[in-house]
Amino acid sequence: MGKGSKITIELSEDGGQPVFINLASSIIRDIERGRLKPGDALPGTRSLAKSLKLNRNTVDAAYQELTLQGWLVAKPSRGTFVADDLSESKPSYGKRHIRAPADSGASEATTRPLLHLSDGLPDPRIMPGVELARAFRRALISPSFLSGSGYGDPRGSIALRTSLADYLMQERGLTAAPENVLVTRGSQMALFLAAGAVLEPGQAIAVEEPGYPLAWSAFRAAGARVIGVPVGAQGLDVEHLARLAEREPALKAVYLTPHHQYPTTVTLGAGRRLRLLQIARQHGLAILEDDYDHECRFEGRPVLPLAARADPELSVVYVGSLSKLLAPAVRIGYAVAKPALLERMADHREAIDRQGDLPLEQALANLIDDGELRRHARKARRIYKARRDFLAVELDQQLGEAVSFDIPAGGLAIWLRLGDDLSAETWAGKAAQAGLAVAPGTRFVLDTAIAPEAFRVGYASLDDTDLRRAVTLLRQTRP
């Protein structure tokens, strides 16, 4: 295999899952069996790809996924290693999961039960569970459900698409008919379908760096090449994107999170938004806009999506999610696009999932129509803003000059920048040993050599007691 490696990685025979998930699962099995031990070096992506006769992007996607889940750590200028905190001598490990597409068959392994400063998850304890359950029961006994024959529309139920179209027009300025809306099982599916609709295998998509690794996985699974574009205090560096478009003929799309950039939380400035649309128009780039937590805006009004201002000739796919507003387990995402583009996405969706969860979709349509979703959004904003402010005070009081941060105008996380003498990877490892999981900057970059020394600290899913305990653990484990 590669230099420093002690085992030979073998792929399973399961052809029903993406290859990068197959490879990631195989590496997990070798760690569980002890063939790969904490601190062991893995081969470089190039050598492993050659050994397994795989595309290098496939190996890179597997490493990114395992790094994101905490199995591996990437050390700048040194390589990729098995995480040090997986020692078998610590019996407190529980279940560790690798994320995989639905029905991928990826294996389950072990993980340590930790207090998680998530990447920005909502609190399912405050969702309108009673109202959703009532709406779900109504959907199950409705005449349209009981008398239905055959499968539904792969674009999703007409009731939810109609409700979403009206909701997005009122709340986000998007002019979209139900025919322009595709309901998916979470925004991850929407991103995968969008990539398959706007890109041919081998073509390239520009992404924010630091950015959202699971989106990169979806693009790679669609056969696309992923190229990073730097993110600064005003969001995506659009002039860098312009230079990239000039020299890279394979570049056909750009993916970004302009409202609350993931992971830094910054909002793309107005001037950069206009310049981005100009670049996309000039070079024929499709825009994949991920507005994953639009409702979670605490200061001022939410910024209108790029999709609301884009010229009719531009190819824009607007992706959103109800999971970030309600709960991660409520797997409902959606995409808005031109009918022709949406039809291609629906065709791809039908090949893997003939329809969505129709009773759940009907129930959510009822919540939107009854105004319950808007009432919940107002309640959630009050709670999450209070938790944001509480966390900011704790960070300032307990960590002081060791860290710096800007209080975000919205979103569900704080981007915590570390002092010059601190390593986020080292600090995260020490915190994990003490019982706290926090995501360092290496989790959000394509090139670990330029990884920011920072943490993405999600606060929405934790109450004040847990937030104070988490910050205390950070203070106690500071390198």
C-alpha positions as CSV (number, residue, x, y, z in Angstrom):
1,M,0.0,0.0,0.0
2,G,1.7,3.3,0.9
3,K,4.7,4.3,2.9
4,G,4.1,3.9,6.6
5,S,1.0,1.7,6.1
6,K,0.8,-1.7,7.8
7,I,-2.3,-3.2,6.1
8,T,-3.8,-3.8,2.8
9,I,-7.2,-2.1,2.3
10,E,-9.7,-4.4,0.5
11,L,-13.0,-3.2,-0.9
12,S,-16.1,-5.2,-0.2
13,E,-18.1,-6.7,-3.0
14,D,-21.2,-4.6,-2.3
15,G,-21.8,-2.8,-5.6
16,G,-25.0,-1.1,-4.3
17,Q,-23.2,1.7,-2.5
18,P,-21.0,4.6,-3.8
19,V,-17.4,3.5,-4.2
20,F,-16.1,6.2,-1.8
21,I,-18.5,5.0,0.9
22,N,-17.4,1.4,0.2
23,L,-13.8,2.5,0.7
24,A,-14.5,4.5,3.8
25,S,-16.4,1.5,5.3
26,S,-13.4,-0.8,4.5
27,I,-11.0,1.6,6.3
28,I,-13.4,1.7,9.3
29,R,-13.4,-2.2,9.4
30,D,-9.6,-2.3,9.4
31,I,-9.5,0.2,12.3
32,E,-12.0,-1.9,14.3
33,R,-10.0,-5.1,13.7
34,G,-6.8,-3.4,14.8
35,R,-5.1,-3.7,11.4
36,L,-5.0,0.1,11.5
37,K,-4.1,1.5,14.9
38,P,-4.4,5.0,16.3
39,G,-1.7,7.2,14.9
40,D,-1.0,5.0,11.9
41,A,-0.3,6.8,8.6
42,L,-2.5,6.1,5.7
43,P,-1.2,6.0,2.1
44,G,-1.4,9.2,0.0
45,T,-4.5,9.5,-2.1
46,R,-2.5,9.1,-5.3
47,S,-0.8,5.8,-4.3
48,L,-3.9,4.3,-2.8
49,A,-5.9,5.2,-5.9
50,K,-3.3,3.5,-8.0
51,S,-3.2,0.4,-5.8
52,L,-7.0,0.0,-5.8
53,K,-7.4,1.1,-9.4
54,L,-9.7,3.9,-8.4
55,N,-10.0,7.6,-9.3
56,R,-8.0,9.8,-7.0
57,N,-11.1,11.9,-6.3
58,T,-12.8,8.8,-5.0
59,V,-10.1,8.2,-2.5
60,D,-10.0,11.8,-1.5
61,A,-13.8,11.8,-1.0
62,A,-13.4,8.8,1.3
63,Y,-10.6,10.4,3.3
64,Q,-12.7,13.7,3.6
65,E,-15.7,11.7,4.9
66,L,-13.7,9.8,7.5
67,T,-12.0,13.0,8.6
68,L,-15.3,14.7,8.9
69,Q,-16.6,11.9,11.1
70,G,-13.5,11.8,13.3
71,W,-11.9,8.5,12.2
72,L,-9.0,10.2,10.5
73,V,-7.0,13.4,11.0
74,A,-5.2,15.3,8.3
75,K,-1.9,16.9,9.3
76,P,-0.5,19.6,7.1
77,S,2.6,18.6,5.2
78,R,2.6,15.2,6.9
79,G,-0.4,13.3,5.6
80,T,-3.5,11.5,6.8
81,F,-3.5,9.4,10.0
82,V,-5.8,7.3,12.1
83,A,-7.2,9.5,14.9
84,D,-5.3,9.2,18.2
85,D,-8.5,9.1,20.3
86,L,-9.6,5.7,19.1
87,S,-7.5,3.8,21.6
88,E,-9.0,0.4,22.5
89,S,-7.9,1.0,26.1
90,K,-10.8,3.4,26.6
91,P,-13.9,1.3,27.1
92,S,-16.2,4.3,27.1
93,Y,-16.6,4.2,23.3
94,G,-20.1,3.7,22.1
95,K,-21.3,3.8,18.5
96,R,-19.6,5.6,15.7
97,H,-21.3,6.0,12.4
98,I,-20.2,6.9,8.9
99,R,-22.7,9.0,7.1
100,A,-23.9,7.5,3.9
101,P,-26.6,8.0,1.3
102,A,-29.9,6.3,2.1
103,D,-29.9,2.6,1.4
104,S,-26.1,2.7,0.7
105,G,-25.4,-0.3,2.9
106,A,-22.5,1.4,4.7
107,S,-21.5,-0.5,7.8
108,E,-22.0,0.7,11.4
109,A,-19.1,0.9,13.8
110,T,-18.2,2.2,17.2
111,T,-18.0,5.8,18.5
112,R,-17.4,7.4,21.8
113,P,-20.5,9.1,23.4
114,L,-19.5,12.8,23.6
115,L,-20.9,16.2,24.3
116,H,-21.2,17.5,20.8
117,L,-20.6,21.1,19.8
118,S,-22.3,20.2,16.5
119,D,-21.7,21.9,13.2
120,G,-25.0,23.7,13.6
121,L,-27.9,21.4,14.3
122,P,-31.4,22.6,15.4
123,D,-32.9,21.5,18.7
124,P,-35.6,18.8,18.1
125,R,-37.0,19.4,21.6
126,I,-38.6,22.7,20.5
127,M,-40.1,21.5,17.2
128,P,-43.9,21.5,17.0
129,G,-44.1,17.8,17.5
130,V,-47.7,17.6,18.6
131,E,-48.9,19.7,15.7
132,L,-46.8,17.7,13.2
133,A,-48.1,14.4,14.6
134,R,-51.7,15.6,14.3
135,A,-51.1,16.7,10.7
136,F,-49.4,13.4,9.9
137,R,-52.4,11.5,11.2
138,R,-54.7,13.6,9.1
139,A,-52.6,12.9,6.1
140,L,-52.7,9.1,6.7
141,I,-56.5,9.0,6.8
142,S,-57.2,11.5,4.1
143,P,-59.2,10.3,1.1
144,S,-56.4,11.3,-1.3
145,F,-54.0,9.0,0.5
146,L,-56.4,6.0,1.1
147,S,-57.7,6.1,-2.5
148,G,-54.3,6.6,-4.1
149,S,-53.1,4.1,-6.6
150,G,-49.6,3.6,-7.8
151,Y,-46.6,5.8,-7.1
152,G,-46.6,9.5,-6.7
153,D,-44.8,12.2,-8.6
154,P,-41.0,12.0,-8.2
155,R,-41.0,15.8,-7.8
156,G,-43.0,15.4,-4.5
157,S,-46.6,15.9,-3.5
158,I,-48.4,18.7,-5.2
159,A,-49.7,19.9,-1.9
160,L,-46.2,20.5,-0.5
161,R,-44.8,21.9,-3.7
162,T,-47.7,24.4,-3.8
163,S,-47.3,25.4,-0.2
164,L,-43.6,25.8,-0.6
165,A,-43.9,27.9,-3.7
166,D,-46.2,30.3,-1.9
167,Y,-44.0,30.3,1.3
168,L,-40.8,31.0,-0.7
169,M,-42.5,33.8,-2.6
170,Q,-43.7,35.5,0.6
171,E,-40.6,34.8,2.8
172,R,-37.8,34.9,0.3
173,G,-39.0,36.8,-2.8
174,L,-38.7,33.7,-5.1
175,T,-41.2,33.7,-7.9
176,A,-41.8,29.9,-8.4
177,A,-44.7,27.9,-9.5
178,P,-45.2,24.4,-8.1
179,E,-43.8,23.1,-11.4
180,N,-40.5,24.8,-10.4
181,V,-40.2,22.9,-7.0
182,L,-38.7,19.5,-6.3
183,V,-39.1,18.0,-2.9
184,T,-36.3,15.7,-1.8
185,R,-35.3,13.6,1.2
186,G,-33.1,16.3,2.7
187,S,-30.9,18.9,1.0
188,Q,-28.1,16.4,0.5
189,M,-30.2,14.6,-2.1
190,A,-31.1,17.9,-3.7
191,L,-27.4,18.8,-4.1
192,F,-26.6,15.4,-5.6
193,L,-29.5,15.7,-8.1
194,A,-28.6,19.3,-9.0
195,A,-25.0,18.3,-9.7
196,G,-26.1,15.5,-12.0
197,A,-28.4,17.8,-13.8
198,V,-26.0,20.7,-14.5
199,L,-22.7,18.8,-14.8
200,E,-21.3,16.1,-17.0
201,P,-18.8,13.6,-15.5
202,G,-15.3,15.1,-15.5
203,Q,-16.5,18.7,-15.5
204,A,-15.7,21.0,-12.6
205,I,-17.6,22.9,-9.9
206,A,-16.1,25.7,-7.8
207,V,-16.9,25.6,-4.1
208,E,-16.2,27.7,-1.1
209,E,-13.0,26.9,0.9
210,P,-13.4,26.5,3.8
211,G,-16.8,25.0,3.0
212,Y,-19.2,22.1,3.3
213,P,-17.5,18.7,2.8
214,L,-20.8,16.7,2.4
215,A,-21.7,18.9,-0.6
216,W,-18.3,18.1,-2.1
217,S,-19.1,14.4,-1.6
218,A,-22.4,14.8,-3.4
219,F,-20.6,16.5,-6.3
220,R,-17.9,13.9,-6.5
221,A,-20.5,11.1,-6.5
222,A,-22.0,12.8,-9.5
223,G,-18.6,12.6,-11.3
224,A,-17.7,16.2,-10.9
225,R,-14.2,17.7,-10.1
226,V,-14.3,20.0,-7.0
227,I,-12.1,23.2,-7.0
228,G,-11.8,25.4,-4.0
229,V,-12.2,29.2,-4.0
230,P,-11.1,31.2,-0.9
231,V,-13.6,32.7,1.5
232,G,-12.9,35.9,3.3
233,A,-14.7,38.4,5.6
234,Q,-17.1,39.3,2.8
235,G,-17.7,35.7,1.7
236,L,-16.6,34.0,-1.5
237,D,-13.6,35.7,-3.3
238,V,-15.4,36.4,-6.5
239,E,-12.4,37.8,-8.3
240,H,-10.6,34.5,-7.6
241,L,-13.6,32.8,-9.1
242,A,-13.4,35.0,-12.2
243,R,-9.7,34.1,-12.7
244,L,-10.5,30.5,-12.3
245,A,-13.2,30.6,-14.9
246,E,-10.8,32.2,-17.3
247,R,-8.2,29.5,-17.1
248,E,-10.4,26.4,-16.4
249,P,-12.6,25.5,-19.4
250,A,-14.0,22.5,-17.5
251,L,-15.6,24.8,-14.9
252,K,-19.3,24.7,-15.4
253,A,-20.9,25.6,-12.0
254,V,-20.3,27.3,-8.7
255,Y,-21.7,26.1,-5.3
256,L,-22.0,28.5,-2.4
257,T,-23.9,29.3,0.9
258,P,-24.2,33.1,0.5
259,H,-26.7,33.8,3.4
260,H,-24.7,32.3,6.3
261,Q,-21.6,30.8,4.8
262,Y,-20.7,27.4,6.0
263,P,-18.6,27.2,8.1
264,T,-17.6,30.8,8.7
265,T,-21.2,32.2,9.0
266,V,-20.3,35.4,7.0
267,T,-22.9,36.8,4.6
268,L,-21.9,37.4,1.0
269,G,-21.8,41.2,0.5
270,A,-24.1,43.0,-2.0
271,G,-21.3,44.0,-4.3
272,R,-19.9,40.5,-4.5
273,R,-23.4,39.1,-5.2
274,L,-23.8,41.3,-8.2
275,R,-20.3,40.5,-9.4
276,L,-20.9,36.7,-9.0
277,L,-24.0,37.0,-11.1
278,Q,-22.0,38.8,-13.7
279,I,-19.3,36.2,-13.7
280,A,-21.8,33.4,-14.0
281,R,-23.5,35.1,-17.0
282,Q,-20.1,35.8,-18.7
283,H,-18.8,32.3,-18.4
284,G,-22.0,30.3,-18.5
285,L,-21.7,29.0,-15.0
286,A,-24.7,27.3,-13.3
287,I,-25.2,28.5,-9.7
288,L,-26.1,26.1,-6.9
289,E,-27.3,28.2,-4.0
290,D,-27.6,26.4,-0.7
291,D,-29.8,28.5,1.7
292,Y,-29.8,25.8,4.4
293,D,-30.9,27.9,7.4
294,H,-32.6,31.0,5.9
295,E,-35.1,31.4,8.8
296,C,-32.4,31.6,11.4
297,R,-31.6,35.3,11.0
298,F,-31.4,37.3,14.2
299,E,-30.2,40.8,13.2
300,G,-32.2,42.6,10.6
301,R,-34.2,41.0,7.8
302,P,-32.9,37.9,6.0
303,V,-31.0,38.7,2.8
304,L,-32.8,37.8,-0.4
305,P,-31.4,34.8,-2.2
306,L,-29.3,35.1,-5.3
307,A,-32.1,33.1,-7.0
308,A,-34.5,36.0,-6.4
309,R,-32.3,38.4,-8.4
310,A,-30.8,36.2,-11.1
311,D,-31.5,36.9,-14.7
312,P,-33.9,34.5,-16.5
313,E,-31.1,33.2,-18.7
314,L,-29.0,32.1,-15.8
315,S,-29.1,28.5,-14.6
316,V,-29.7,28.7,-10.9
317,V,-30.7,25.8,-8.6
318,Y,-31.9,27.1,-5.2
319,V,-31.6,24.4,-2.4
320,G,-33.3,24.7,1.0
321,S,-34.2,22.4,3.9
322,L,-36.9,22.1,6.5
323,S,-34.6,19.9,8.6
324,K,-32.6,22.8,9.9
325,L,-35.8,24.5,11.0
326,L,-37.5,21.5,12.6
327,A,-35.2,18.6,13.3
328,P,-32.4,16.6,11.5
329,A,-34.7,13.5,11.5
330,V,-37.3,15.3,9.4
331,R,-35.7,14.6,6.1
332,I,-37.3,17.1,3.8
333,G,-35.3,19.3,1.5
334,Y,-36.3,21.0,-1.8
335,A,-34.8,22.6,-4.9
336,V,-36.2,25.4,-7.1
337,A,-35.1,25.6,-10.7
338,K,-36.3,26.2,-14.2
339,P,-38.8,23.5,-15.4
340,A,-36.3,21.9,-17.9
341,L,-33.6,21.7,-15.3
342,L,-36.0,20.4,-12.7
343,E,-37.2,17.7,-15.1
344,R,-33.7,16.4,-15.4
345,M,-33.4,16.3,-11.6
346,A,-36.7,14.5,-11.3
347,D,-35.6,11.9,-13.8
348,H,-32.5,11.2,-11.8
349,R,-34.4,11.1,-8.6
350,E,-36.9,8.6,-10.0
351,A,-34.0,6.2,-10.8
352,I,-33.0,6.0,-7.1
353,D,-36.2,6.9,-5.2
354,R,-39.6,6.9,-7.1
355,Q,-41.3,9.2,-4.6
356,G,-40.8,10.8,-1.2
357,D,-42.7,10.3,2.0
358,L,-46.1,11.4,0.9
359,P,-47.8,11.5,4.3
360,L,-45.0,13.5,5.8
361,E,-45.0,15.9,2.8
362,Q,-48.7,16.4,3.2
363,A,-48.3,17.0,6.9
364,L,-45.7,19.6,6.3
365,A,-47.9,21.3,3.7
366,N,-50.6,21.6,6.4
367,L,-48.1,23.1,8.9
368,I,-47.2,25.7,6.3
369,D,-50.8,26.5,5.3
370,D,-51.9,26.7,8.9
371,G,-49.1,29.2,9.7
372,E,-47.6,26.8,12.2
373,L,-44.2,26.7,10.5
374,R,-43.9,30.5,10.7
375,R,-44.9,30.5,14.4
376,H,-42.3,27.9,15.1
377,A,-39.7,29.9,13.1
378,R,-40.3,32.9,15.3
379,K,-40.1,30.8,18.5
380,A,-36.9,29.1,17.3
381,R,-35.3,32.5,16.5
382,R,-35.9,33.8,20.0
383,I,-34.4,30.6,21.6
384,Y,-31.4,30.4,19.3
385,K,-30.6,34.0,19.6
386,A,-30.5,33.7,23.4
387,R,-28.3,30.7,23.1
388,R,-26.0,32.5,20.7
389,D,-25.6,35.4,23.1
390,F,-25.1,33.1,26.1
391,L,-22.4,31.2,24.3
392,A,-20.7,34.5,23.2
393,V,-20.5,35.6,26.9
394,E,-19.1,32.2,28.0
395,L,-16.5,32.2,25.3
396,D,-15.4,35.7,26.2
397,Q,-15.3,35.1,29.9
398,Q,-13.7,31.6,29.9
399,L,-11.3,31.7,26.9
400,G,-10.6,35.4,26.6
401,E,-7.7,36.3,24.3
402,A,-7.1,32.7,23.3
403,V,-9.9,33.0,20.8
404,S,-11.7,35.6,18.7
405,F,-15.0,35.6,17.0
406,D,-17.7,37.8,15.4
407,I,-21.2,37.4,16.7
408,P,-23.0,36.0,13.6
409,A,-26.1,37.8,12.4
410,G,-27.7,34.5,11.8
411,G,-27.2,30.7,11.6
412,L,-26.7,28.1,14.3
413,A,-23.0,28.3,14.9
414,I,-20.1,30.6,15.8
415,W,-16.8,30.5,13.8
416,L,-14.2,30.5,16.6
417,R,-10.7,31.7,15.5
418,L,-7.8,30.6,17.6
419,G,-4.7,32.5,18.7
420,D,-1.5,32.3,16.7
421,D,0.1,29.8,19.0
422,L,-2.8,27.3,19.1
423,S,-3.5,24.3,16.9
424,A,-7.2,23.5,16.4
425,E,-6.4,19.9,15.6
426,T,-4.4,19.4,18.8
427,W,-7.0,21.2,20.9
428,A,-9.9,19.1,19.4
429,G,-8.0,15.9,20.2
430,K,-7.5,16.9,23.8
431,A,-11.1,18.0,24.1
432,A,-12.3,14.6,22.7
433,Q,-10.3,12.8,25.3
434,A,-12.1,14.9,27.9
435,G,-15.6,14.1,26.5
436,L,-16.2,17.0,24.1
437,A,-16.5,16.8,20.3
438,V,-15.7,20.0,18.4
439,A,-15.0,20.3,14.7
440,P,-11.6,21.9,13.8
441,G,-10.8,23.8,10.6
442,T,-9.2,20.8,8.9
443,R,-12.7,19.3,8.5
444,F,-13.8,22.1,6.1
445,V,-11.0,22.4,3.6
446,L,-9.9,20.5,0.5
447,D,-6.2,21.3,1.1
448,T,-5.2,20.7,4.8
449,A,-2.1,22.9,4.3
450,I,-4.3,26.0,4.3
451,A,-6.7,24.8,7.1
452,P,-7.7,27.7,9.3
453,E,-6.9,27.3,13.1
454,A,-10.6,27.6,14.0
455,F,-13.6,25.7,15.4
456,R,-17.2,25.7,14.1
457,V,-19.1,25.8,17.4
458,G,-22.8,24.9,17.0
459,Y,-25.0,26.1,19.8
460,A,-28.6,25.7,18.8
461,S,-29.1,22.1,20.0
462,L,-27.6,22.7,23.5
463,D,-29.2,24.4,26.5
464,D,-27.3,26.9,28.7
465,T,-26.0,24.2,31.1
466,D,-24.5,22.2,28.3
467,L,-23.1,25.2,26.6
468,R,-21.3,26.3,29.8
469,R,-20.0,22.8,30.3
470,A,-18.7,22.7,26.7
471,V,-16.8,26.0,27.1
472,T,-15.4,24.9,30.4
473,L,-14.1,21.7,28.8
474,L,-12.5,23.8,26.0
475,R,-10.8,26.0,28.7
476,Q,-9.6,22.9,30.6
477,T,-8.2,21.2,27.5
478,R,-6.5,24.2,26.0
479,P,-3.0,23.1,24.7
